[in-house]
């Protein structure tokens, strides 16, 4: 008998896996906070004998070296990956015994495309394939994006993705479970999974790499690639060098004077509370990245890399969860933190800052935007990605994606800024940036699908 436990890393849209038998197990693409993985193995009563990587990751810091060190497991990394630490190099066709008593082995399959060295691993029970860990190769309905290594390699890697997907489909039985690392919201994926589970057989009828010829597939894949988060540039080198162990102990606590001093020195003060609470009262100059949103992705994307960050949280639990999220993308230690009520985060005699929230219906009530002229007192700012805006935008709106906003605030026309995204979370981030810059702002906390229903003119070109 064998088992496969999924370790969700929801904030980053990824999954890691613990797979094994009665006595021993293997971990595939572990997150950096390895205590979760060790706890999962303890619940199963198995020893982690092997830790494997499908590739050198671009979207998060791996916990592989630390997990192997703590458990004494062999650390398997594709032989073609350029790394500067001790590991067991894995080549196409290599077999590794995971649990001899259970008859479990891992067979390596070279599946280049997401990276040149990408390797998938087939879990075999008594010689029969039961699952394949596909990392950033064959995902649910799509594949991992091929443009994260080197621009000049992108088309070749896209063609390699097509060939690798076909190899997996040709060599594995239809009932083989497909267990990818990416595809659940990660920007490493060329699309997003619509279901939670799949098999080789299901992918043969649904995956674009298996239903389209190579030229059509490559053209569509390259045309659909979205923006790459800026912090990805730091993940690959960190993983190739061998990440350091994490420190999740609580940071030092800051009082109102220290918070003010850190803001004055140009540090980022990040309020983790939900966007409703932030709008109702926050430290002037602080930024709102909700702990329950895609905190790690968007904070790491927007913050100048290496800038000290102070975290403001409603509770110690929220703070601890945020620390865990952030170490996964290399933001290791908050400079300071504060918890509790926001009234305690401002100095005596100072007031909390506020801004309004609204809906698209409220915006529509302000009259037809198309009839307005620049500088007439109202600016509609769309902070969605370019690919989202291509599907429809409010006539007369200004477009600056949220990840670019901090460096382009000067481009926003004068007037009250009504900022929106697709659902409200990114609009709240943007509103906090604008508020900190002294702009009068209204955060549209609404689904974009409501814009047309509210009577706003939505165009596609």
C-alpha positions as a Python dict, from the first residue, in 0.01 Angstrom:
ca = {
    (1, 'X'): (0, 0, 0),
    (2, 'X'): (109, 357, -64),
    (3, 'X'): (-15, 703, 28),
    (4, 'X'): (21, 1052, -116),
    (5, 'X'): (-46, 1350, 110),
    (6, 'X'): (-82, 1695, -44),
    (7, 'X'): (76, 1987, 140),
    (8, 'X'): (-103, 2298, 19),
    (9, 'X'): (85, 2624, -13),
    (10, 'X'): (-229, 2815, -99),
    (11, 'X'): (-94, 3169, -77),
    (12, 'X'): (151, 3094, -358),
    (13, 'X'): (-81, 2864, -553),
    (14, 'X'): (145, 2561, -517),
    (15, 'X'): (146, 2210, -377),
    (16, 'X'): (413, 1990, -225),
    (17, 'X'): (373, 1618, -168),
    (18, 'X'): (463, 1353, 86),
    (19, 'X'): (442, 1005, -63),
    (20, 'X'): (541, 669, 79),
    (21, 'X'): (454, 334, 224),
    (22, 'X'): (454, 185, 571),
    (23, 'X'): (800, 288, 683),
    (24, 'X'): (953, 547, 452),
    (25, 'X'): (848, 837, 233),
    (26, 'X'): (969, 1092, -20),
    (27, 'X'): (895, 1466, -29),
    (28, 'X'): (854, 1641, -362),
    (29, 'X'): (920, 2017, -401),
    (30, 'X'): (903, 2107, -30),
    (31, 'X'): (813, 2459, 88),
    (32, 'X'): (1069, 2649, 292),
    (33, 'X'): (881, 2611, 620),
    (34, 'X'): (968, 2242, 650),
    (35, 'X'): (815, 2193, 994),
    (36, 'X'): (481, 2135, 819),
    (37, 'X'): (634, 1853, 617),
    (38, 'X'): (800, 1695, 918),
    (39, 'X'): (470, 1708, 1105),
    (40, 'X'): (293, 1538, 813),
    (41, 'X'): (548, 1257, 815),
    (42, 'X'): (512, 1220, 1191),
    (43, 'X'): (137, 1181, 1156),
    (44, 'X'): (198, 900, 908),
    (45, 'X'): (466, 743, 1124),
    (46, 'X'): (715, 733, 837),
    (47, 'X'): (1076, 838, 796),
    (48, 'X'): (1157, 1083, 518),
    (49, 'X'): (1418, 892, 320),
    (50, 'X'): (1436, 1119, 15),
    (51, 'X'): (1372, 1482, -73),
    (52, 'X'): (1345, 1560, -445),
    (53, 'X'): (1315, 1870, -660),
    (54, 'X'): (1152, 1872, -1001),
    (55, 'X'): (1348, 2189, -1089),
    (56, 'X'): (1518, 2496, -947),
    (57, 'X'): (1211, 2699, -855),
    (58, 'X'): (1143, 3054, -970),
    (59, 'X'): (843, 3137, -754),
    (60, 'X'): (938, 3032, -403),
    (61, 'X'): (1236, 2947, -185),
    (62, 'X'): (1271, 2574, -144),
    (63, 'X'): (1301, 2395, 188),
    (64, 'X'): (1484, 2105, 26),
    (65, 'X'): (1835, 2152, 167),
    (66, 'X'): (1707, 2216, 520),
    (67, 'X'): (1463, 1925, 514),
    (68, 'X'): (1734, 1688, 392),
    (69, 'X'): (1971, 1814, 663),
    (70, 'X'): (1716, 1776, 943),
    (71, 'X'): (1599, 1429, 840),
    (72, 'X'): (1918, 1282, 698),
    (73, 'X'): (1734, 1218, 370),
    (74, 'X'): (1906, 1194, 36),
    (75, 'X'): (1854, 1515, -162),
    (76, 'X'): (1777, 1450, -528),
    (77, 'X'): (1809, 1735, -778),
    (78, 'X'): (1808, 1714, -1159),
    (79, 'X'): (2165, 1668, -1282),
    (80, 'X'): (2133, 1956, -1528),
    (81, 'X'): (2046, 2209, -1259),
    (82, 'X'): (2330, 2446, -1180),
    (83, 'X'): (2350, 2447, -802),
    (84, 'X'): (2633, 2509, -557),
    (85, 'X'): (2547, 2262, -280),
    (86, 'X'): (2584, 1890, -221),
    (87, 'X'): (2305, 1681, -370),
    (88, 'X'): (2243, 1354, -550),
    (89, 'X'): (2217, 1435, -923),
    (90, 'X'): (1923, 1269, -1099),
    (91, 'X'): (1917, 1173, -1466),
    (92, 'X'): (1650, 1049, -1702),
    (93, 'X'): (1558, 690, -1622),
    (94, 'X'): (1713, 680, -1274),
    (95, 'X'): (1518, 473, -1025),
    (96, 'X'): (1520, 535, -651),
    (97, 'X'): (1377, 297, -392),
    (98, 'X'): (1142, 490, -162),
    (99, 'X'): (1009, 206, 58),
    (100, 'X'): (1135, -144, -21),
    (101, 'X'): (877, -317, 200),
    (102, 'X'): (595, -144, 10),
    (103, 'X'): (756, -199, -330),
    (104, 'X'): (768, 175, -397),
    (105, 'X'): (1018, 336, -632),
    (106, 'X'): (1057, 671, -807),
    (107, 'X'): (1150, 678, -1175),
    (108, 'X'): (1290, 1003, -1315),
    (109, 'X'): (1159, 1128, -1649),
    (110, 'X'): (1331, 1423, -1816),
    (111, 'X'): (1054, 1674, -1898),
    (112, 'X'): (1225, 1997, -2006),
    (113, 'X'): (1014, 2301, -2083),
    (114, 'X'): (946, 2491, -1763),
    (115, 'X'): (1323, 2486, -1721),
    (116, 'X'): (1583, 2307, -1937),
    (117, 'X'): (1660, 2060, -1658),
    (118, 'X'): (1303, 1994, -1543),
    (119, 'X'): (1241, 1637, -1426),
    (120, 'X'): (917, 1458, -1338),
    (121, 'X'): (903, 1158, -1106),
    (122, 'X'): (684, 852, -1156),
    (123, 'X'): (579, 675, -838),
    (124, 'X'): (570, 303, -906),
    (125, 'X'): (420, 32, -688),
    (126, 'X'): (554, -314, -769),
    (127, 'X'): (672, -175, -1102),
    (128, 'X'): (338, -20, -1203),
    (129, 'X'): (296, 356, -1235),
    (130, 'X'): (40, 492, -988),
    (131, 'X'): (121, 864, -986),
    (132, 'X'): (350, 1115, -1151),
    (133, 'X'): (483, 1427, -983),
    (134, 'X'): (500, 1673, -1270),
    (135, 'X'): (624, 1991, -1099),
    (136, 'X'): (597, 2263, -1364),
    (137, 'X'): (560, 2035, -1666),
    (138, 'X'): (215, 1883, -1728),
    (139, 'X'): (-33, 2071, -1511),
    (140, 'X'): (-411, 2043, -1482),
    (141, 'X'): (-537, 2163, -1820),
    (142, 'X'): (-220, 2354, -1902),
    (143, 'X'): (159, 2355, -1855),
    (144, 'X'): (418, 2554, -1662),
    (145, 'X'): (523, 2874, -1833),
    (146, 'X'): (844, 2856, -2040),
    (147, 'X'): (961, 3218, -2012),
    (148, 'X'): (1118, 3228, -1666),
    (149, 'X'): (1472, 3122, -1752),
    (150, 'X'): (1602, 3331, -2042),
    (151, 'X'): (1403, 3522, -2307),
    (152, 'X'): (1603, 3374, -2591),
    (153, 'X'): (1508, 3023, -2476),
    (154, 'X'): (1135, 3085, -2441),
    (155, 'X'): (1015, 2948, -2774),
    (156, 'X'): (1245, 2646, -2759),
    (157, 'X'): (1125, 2572, -2406),
    (158, 'X'): (763, 2609, -2514),
    (159, 'X'): (824, 2345, -2781),
    (160, 'X'): (996, 2130, -2521),
    (161, 'X'): (689, 2162, -2296),
    (162, 'X'): (473, 2022, -2575),
    (163, 'X'): (711, 1730, -2629),
    (164, 'X'): (742, 1660, -2255),
    (165, 'X'): (365, 1655, -2208),
    (166, 'X'): (336, 1413, -2500),
    (167, 'X'): (606, 1192, -2350),
    (168, 'X'): (420, 1167, -2020),
    (169, 'X'): (94, 1088, -2198),
    (170, 'X'): (258, 826, -2420),
    (171, 'X'): (457, 647, -2151),
    (172, 'X'): (213, 639, -1861),
    (173, 'X'): (-119, 456, -1818),
    (174, 'X'): (-436, 662, -1839),
    (175, 'X'): (-521, 596, -1475),
    (176, 'X'): (-193, 746, -1349),
    (177, 'X'): (-264, 1038, -1112),
    (178, 'X'): (-106, 1366, -1226),
    (179, 'X'): (26, 1562, -927),
    (180, 'X'): (175, 1900, -1028),
    (181, 'X'): (346, 2154, -806),
    (182, 'X'): (215, 2459, -993),
    (183, 'X'): (-122, 2551, -1139),
    (184, 'X'): (-335, 2648, -841),
    (185, 'X'): (-282, 3023, -869),
    (186, 'X'): (95, 3031, -911),
    (187, 'X'): (232, 3270, -1173),
    (188, 'X'): (462, 2984, -1276),
    (189, 'X'): (161, 2829, -1448),
    (190, 'X'): (43, 2927, -1796),
    (191, 'X'): (-316, 2886, -1668),
    (192, 'X'): (-513, 2799, -1360),
    (193, 'X'): (-644, 2455, -1265),
    (194, 'X'): (-1022, 2429, -1286),
    (195, 'X'): (-1032, 2105, -1086),
    (196, 'X'): (-836, 1974, -790),
    (197, 'X'): (-738, 1633, -932),
    (198, 'X'): (-665, 1474, -1266),
    (199, 'X'): (-512, 1174, -1443),
    (200, 'X'): (-314, 1115, -1760),
    (201, 'X'): (-633, 996, -1930),
    (202, 'X'): (-826, 1310, -1836),
    (203, 'X'): (-543, 1533, -1954),
    (204, 'X'): (-534, 1361, -2293),
    (205, 'X'): (-877, 1503, -2367),
    (206, 'X'): (-848, 1837, -2187),
    (207, 'X'): (-489, 1960, -2178),
    (208, 'X'): (-394, 2207, -2449),
    (209, 'X'): (-51, 2048, -2486),
    (210, 'X'): (-215, 1715, -2570),
    (211, 'X'): (-500, 1837, -2790),
    (212, 'X'): (-317, 2085, -3015),
    (213, 'X'): (-36, 2052, -3268),
    (214, 'X'): (296, 2196, -3157),
    (215, 'X'): (283, 2514, -3367),
    (216, 'X'): (-67, 2609, -3253),
    (217, 'X'): (14, 2520, -2895),
    (218, 'X'): (333, 2730, -2891),
    (219, 'X'): (170, 3030, -3057),
    (220, 'X'): (-121, 3030, -2811),
    (221, 'X'): (105, 2967, -2512),
    (222, 'X'): (340, 3254, -2593),
    (223, 'X'): (51, 3490, -2671),
    (224, 'X'): (-112, 3419, -2336),
    (225, 'X'): (186, 3468, -2107),
    (226, 'X'): (118, 3713, -1825),
    (227, 'X'): (346, 3948, -1631),
    (228, 'X'): (622, 3788, -1428),
    (229, 'X'): (635, 3888, -1059),
    (230, 'X'): (948, 4096, -998),
    (231, 'X'): (1061, 3886, -703),
    (232, 'X'): (1105, 3581, -925),
    (233, 'X'): (1442, 3727, -1024),
    (234, 'X'): (1563, 3656, -670),
    (235, 'X'): (1417, 3307, -620),
    (236, 'X'): (1623, 3111, -872),
    (237, 'X'): (1959, 3238, -744),
    (238, 'X'): (1852, 3176, -382),
    (239, 'X'): (1757, 2819, -463),
    (240, 'X'): (2067, 2751, -671),
    (241, 'X'): (2285, 2870, -385),
    (242, 'X'): (2110, 2667, -117),
    (243, 'X'): (1868, 2864, 105),
    (244, 'X'): (1948, 2920, 471),
    (245, 'X'): (1725, 2778, 746),
    (246, 'X'): (1432, 2996, 844),
    (247, 'X'): (1376, 3179, 1170),
    (248, 'X'): (1008, 3203, 1261),
    (249, 'X'): (1055, 3339, 1612),
    (250, 'X'): (849, 3654, 1683),
    (251, 'X'): (1009, 3984, 1577),
    (252, 'X'): (1071, 4268, 1820),
    (253, 'X'): (763, 4466, 1909),
    (254, 'X'): (743, 4833, 1807),
    (255, 'X'): (553, 5110, 1981),
    (256, 'X'): (394, 5410, 1811),
    (257, 'X'): (714, 5615, 1822),
    (258, 'X'): (916, 5340, 1656),
    (259, 'X'): (650, 5285, 1389),
    (260, 'X'): (658, 5657, 1309),
    (261, 'X'): (1038, 5655, 1296),
    (262, 'X'): (1044, 5359, 1060),
    (263, 'X'): (795, 5528, 830),
    (264, 'X'): (999, 5849, 836),
    (265, 'X'): (1314, 5658, 736),
    (266, 'X'): (1145, 5512, 428),
    (267, 'X'): (1081, 5162, 556),
    (268, 'X'): (763, 4980, 459),
    (269, 'X'): (501, 4946, 731),
    (270, 'X'): (252, 4681, 623),
    (271, 'X'): (-92, 4646, 782),
    (272, 'X'): (-213, 4286, 756),
    (273, 'X'): (-573, 4347, 861),
    (274, 'X'): (-861, 4303, 621),
    (275, 'X'): (-929, 4586, 377),
    (276, 'X'): (-1252, 4696, 548),
    (277, 'X'): (-1078, 4749, 880),
    (278, 'X'): (-784, 4923, 712),
    (279, 'X'): (-1006, 5170, 528),
    (280, 'X'): (-1185, 5254, 853),
    (281, 'X'): (-865, 5344, 1035),
    (282, 'X'): (-492, 5293, 977),
    (283, 'X'): (-152, 5447, 1040),
    (284, 'X'): (-96, 5720, 783),
    (285, 'X'): (170, 5607, 538),
    (286, 'X'): (119, 5235, 597),
    (287, 'X'): (26, 4991, 321),
    (288, 'X'): (-250, 4731, 327),
    (289, 'X'): (-166, 4374, 223),
    (290, 'X'): (-431, 4146, 364),
    (291, 'X'): (-297, 3843, 550),
    (292, 'X'): (-579, 3634, 408),
    (293, 'X'): (-506, 3737, 49),
    (294, 'X'): (-204, 3661, -168),
    (295, 'X'): (20, 3833, 84),
    (296, 'X'): (353, 3680, -16),
    (297, 'X'): (301, 3717, -389),
    (298, 'X'): (197, 4080, -391),
    (299, 'X'): (416, 4214, -112),
    (300, 'X'): (724, 4047, -259),
    (301, 'X'): (624, 4175, -604),
    (302, 'X'): (581, 4537, -497),
    (303, 'X'): (836, 4601, -224),
    (304, 'X'): (1182, 4723, -328),
    (305, 'X'): (1385, 4407, -273),
    (306, 'X'): (1566, 4410, 60),
    (307, 'X'): (1368, 4704, 203),
    (308, 'X'): (1299, 4651, 577),
    (309, 'X'): (936, 4578, 656),
    (310, 'X'): (739, 4626, 977),
    (311, 'X'): (421, 4420, 1013),
    (312, 'X'): (105, 4541, 1188),
    (313, 'X'): (-138, 4263, 1278),
    (314, 'X'): (-460, 4226, 1470),
    (315, 'X'): (-324, 3925, 1661),
    (316, 'X'): (-10, 3727, 1732),
    (317, 'X'): (-156, 3443, 1527),
    (318, 'X'): (-204, 3664, 1223),
    (319, 'X'): (151, 3791, 1258),
    (320, 'X'): (295, 3439, 1283),
    (321, 'X'): (101, 3323, 978),
    (322, 'X'): (228, 3621, 780),
    (323, 'X'): (587, 3551, 878),
    (324, 'X'): (545, 3195, 754),
    (325, 'X'): (404, 3318, 423),
    (326, 'X'): (682, 3568, 371),
    (327, 'X'): (979, 3338, 438),
    (328, 'X'): (855, 3127, 147),
    (329, 'X'): (949, 3411, -88),
    (330, 'X'): (1268, 3520, 85),
    (331, 'X'): (1137, 3798, 312),
    (332, 'X'): (1295, 3641, 615),
    (333, 'X'): (1276, 3865, 918),
    (334, 'X'): (1042, 4160, 981),
    (335, 'X'): (1234, 4458, 1114),
    (336, 'X'): (965, 4494, 1380),
    (337, 'X'): (597, 4429, 1443),
    (338, 'X'): (296, 4542, 1642),
    (339, 'X'): (-29, 4368, 1728),
    (340, 'X'): (-362, 4473, 1874),
    (341, 'X'): (-572, 4781, 1811),
    (342, 'X'): (-458, 5037, 1552),
    (343, 'X'): (-522, 5319, 1797),
    (344, 'X'): (-209, 5201, 1980),
    (345, 'X'): (1, 5231, 1664),
    (346, 'X'): (-20, 5611, 1643),
    (347, 'X'): (140, 5863, 1877),
    (348, 'X'): (-61, 6063, 2129),
    (349, 'X'): (-247, 6345, 1959),
    (350, 'X'): (-234, 6181, 1615),
    (351, 'X'): (-534, 6036, 1438),
    (352, 'X'): (-578, 5729, 1224),
    (353, 'X'): (-613, 5788, 850),
    (354, 'X'): (-923, 5671, 661),
    (355, 'X'): (-1059, 5649, 308),
    (356, 'X'): (-1391, 5553, 154),
    (357, 'X'): (-1499, 5224, 2),
    (358, 'X'): (-1762, 5196, -269),
    (359, 'X'): (-1920, 4977, -538),
    (360, 'X'): (-1942, 5009, -914),
    (361, 'X'): (-2302, 5121, -870),
    (362, 'X'): (-2176, 5411, -659),
    (363, 'X'): (-1934, 5498, -937),
    (364, 'X'): (-2207, 5484, -1201),
    (365, 'X'): (-2413, 5730, -998),
    (366, 'X'): (-2143, 5995, -1050),
    (367, 'X'): (-2253, 6032, -1417),
    (368, 'X'): (-2116, 5901, -1744),
    (369, 'X'): (-1734, 5889, -1734),
    (370, 'X'): (-1699, 5918, -2109),
    (371, 'X'): (-1839, 6271, -2093),
    (372, 'X'): (-1581, 6384, -1837),
    (373, 'X'): (-1252, 6559, -1914),
    (374, 'X'): (-912, 6509, -1745),
    (375, 'X'): (-882, 6707, -1428),
    (376, 'X'): (-1257, 6742, -1369),
    (377, 'X'): (-1226, 6589, -1026),
    (378, 'X'): (-1267, 6215, -1093),
    (379, 'X'): (-1014, 5954, -1202),
    (380, 'X'): (-1096, 5588, -1245),
    (381, 'X'): (-784, 5376, -1199),
    (382, 'X'): (-777, 5013, -1315),
    (383, 'X'): (-499, 4816, -1141),
    (384, 'X'): (-563, 4478, -1301),
    (385, 'X'): (-305, 4306, -1519),
    (386, 'X'): (-297, 4382, -1892),
    (387, 'X'): (-440, 4039, -1977),
    (388, 'X'): (-743, 4108, -1758),
    (389, 'X'): (-799, 4454, -1901),
    (390, 'X'): (-794, 4311, -2254),
    (391, 'X'): (-1118, 4130, -2172),
    (392, 'X'): (-1297, 4452, -2082),
    (393, 'X'): (-1234, 4791, -1920),
    (394, 'X'): (-1432, 5094, -1809),
    (395, 'X'): (-1433, 5362, -2075),
    (396, 'X'): (-1214, 5655, -1976),
    (397, 'X'): (-1026, 5466, -1705),
    (398, 'X'): (-651, 5494, -1647),
    (399, 'X'): (-460, 5167, -1643),
    (400, 'X'): (-160, 5100, -1420),
    (401, 'X'): (-122, 4741, -1289),
    (402, 'X'): (-91, 4728, -912),
    (403, 'X'): (258, 4581, -929),
    (404, 'X'): (378, 4890, -1120),
    (405, 'X'): (180, 5151, -929),
    (406, 'X'): (434, 5245, -662),
    (407, 'X'): (677, 5369, -926),
    (408, 'X'): (415, 5538, -1144),
    (409, 'X'): (207, 5740, -900),
    (410, 'X'): (306, 6058, -1081),
    (411, 'X'): (123, 5941, -1394),
    (412, 'X'): (-220, 5953, -1230),
    (413, 'X'): (-415, 6268, -1326),
    (414, 'X'): (-527, 6514, -1062),
    (415, 'X'): (-857, 6451, -889),
    (416, 'X'): (-1026, 6201, -663),
    (417, 'X'): (-910, 5850, -758),
    (418, 'X'): (-1160, 5565, -769),
    (419, 'X'): (-944, 5254, -788),
    (420, 'X'): (-1068, 4909, -885),
    (421, 'X'): (-940, 4561, -970),
    (422, 'X'): (-1129, 4238, -1036),
    (423, 'X'): (-1261, 4179, -686),
    (424, 'X'): (-1129, 4429, -432),
    (425, 'X'): (-807, 4292, -283),
    (426, 'X'): (-565, 4458, -524),
    (427, 'X'): (-773, 4775, -525),
    (428, 'X'): (-720, 4790, -148),
    (429, 'X'): (-343, 4759, -193),
    (430, 'X'): (-350, 5034, -454),
    (431, 'X'): (-575, 5255, -243),
    (432, 'X'): (-332, 5228, 47),
    (433, 'X'): (-41, 5328, -178),
    (434, 'X'): (-237, 5628, -306),
    (435, 'X'): (-353, 5725, 42),
    (436, 'X'): (5, 5709, 169),
    (437, 'X'): (106, 5938, -117),
    (438, 'X'): (-153, 6196, -9),
    (439, 'X'): (-409, 6135, -283),
    (440, 'X'): (-783, 6145, -217),
    (441, 'X'): (-890, 5789, -290),
    (442, 'X'): (-1198, 5567, -299),
    (443, 'X'): (-1147, 5189, -304),
    (444, 'X'): (-1401, 5010, -523),
    (445, 'X'): (-1462, 4688, -332),
    (446, 'X'): (-1670, 4503, -588),
    (447, 'X'): (-1652, 4236, -858),
    (448, 'X'): (-1568, 4379, -1200),
    (449, 'X'): (-1861, 4187, -1348),
    (450, 'X'): (-2083, 4438, -1167),
    (451, 'X'): (-1947, 4734, -1364),
    (452, 'X'): (-2151, 4669, -1677),
    (453, 'X'): (-2460, 4580, -1475),
    (454, 'X'): (-2429, 4910, -1292),
    (455, 'X'): (-2454, 5097, -1621),
    (456, 'X'): (-2088, 5183, -1671),
    (457, 'X'): (-1961, 5162, -2028),
    (458, 'X'): (-1731, 4862, -2055),
    (459, 'X'): (-1522, 4830, -2371),
    (460, 'X'): (-1285, 4564, -2505),
    (461, 'X'): (-1080, 4780, -2743),
}
